[in-house]
Amino acid sequence: MAREIRIEISDEAFEQLQRAAAAKHVAAEAYAGQVLDADLTRIRFAEGARSFVSEHAEGFAERFGGPAGHSADAA
């Protein structure tokens, strides 16, 4: 389900948005939605990666060892 939001941006930012959208041959509103969606996708990916690492780091280290240069023998 698509949702609609209303935001206020400066005239300068809107002009930049219009130029960027025109370069992609889409309406400014559609381009803004694409940019926002892409940014949120990156955030969700990063959060998921951090969660995965925190959940599985110990098991991975036990099986494969820690990062190079950080072994107990290096000290």
Sequence and secondary structure as in RCSB ss.txt:
>XXXX:A:sequence
MAREIRIEISDEAFEQLQRAAAAKHVAAEAYAGQVLDADLTRIRFAEGARSFVSEHAEGFAERFGGPAGHSADAA
>XXXX:A:secstr
          HHHHHHHHHHHHHHTS HHHHHHHHHHHHHHHHHHHHHHHHHHHHHHHHHHHHH SSTT SGGG 
